[in-house]
Amino acid sequence: MSFESDLKRLEDISEKLKDDSTGLEESLKLYEEASALNKKLTKMLEDVKRRIEAVSADGSVSEVKEEE
């Protein structure tokens, strides 16, 4: 999935967790999914930040390996 679709899913999960009608078991599954998405999105943002920082003052881009 893309960053945007993962972020949308995280927002959807957040709304479901706020809903009082969501049961405990479903809430736990949603929380686990949200935690994994949060970790994935954070890594994606960190990778993008590193790539942006790699752009030199003259506008050229240094080759930056993505972490796995």
C-alpha positions in Angstrom: 0.0 0.0 0.0 1.0 3.6 -0.4 1.7 6.0 2.4 -1.6 7.8 1.8 -3.7 4.6 1.8 -1.9 3.4 5.0 -2.5 6.7 6.7 -6.2 6.6 5.7 -6.4 3.1 7.1 -4.8 4.3 10.4 -7.3 7.2 10.5 -10.2 4.7 10.0 -8.9 2.5 12.7 -8.7 5.4 15.1 -12.3 6.3 14.4 -13.4 2.7 15.0 -11.5 2.6 18.3 -13.3 5.7 19.4 -16.6 4.0 18.8 -18.1 2.6 22.0 -19.8 -0.2 20.0 -16.4 -1.8 19.0 -15.9 -4.9 21.1 -12.8 -5.7 23.2 -11.5 -8.4 20.9 -12.0 -6.3 17.7 -10.4 -3.3 19.5 -7.4 -5.3 20.3 -7.0 -6.5 16.7 -7.4 -2.9 15.4 -4.9 -1.7 18.0 -2.3 -4.3 16.8 -2.9 -3.3 13.2 -2.6 0.4 14.0 0.6 -0.2 15.9 2.1 -2.0 12.8 0.9 0.7 10.5 2.3 3.4 12.8 5.7 1.7 12.7 5.6 1.3 8.9 4.6 5.0 8.3 7.2 6.3 10.7 9.9 4.4 8.9 8.6 5.7 5.5 8.8 9.3 6.9 12.3 8.8 8.3 13.4 7.4 4.9 11.9 10.5 3.1 13.6 12.8 5.6 17.0 11.2 5.0 16.5 11.6 1.2 15.5 15.2 1.6 18.6 15.9 3.8 20.7 14.2 1.1 19.9 17.0 -1.3 23.0 19.2 -1.4 23.0 23.0 -1.4 23.5 23.2 -5.1 20.4 21.0 -5.8 22.2 17.8 -6.7 21.0 14.7 -5.0 23.4 12.3 -3.3 22.7 8.6 -3.6 21.2 7.4 -0.4 20.6 3.8 0.3 17.2 3.0 2.0 17.4 1.1 5.2 15.6 -2.2 5.4 
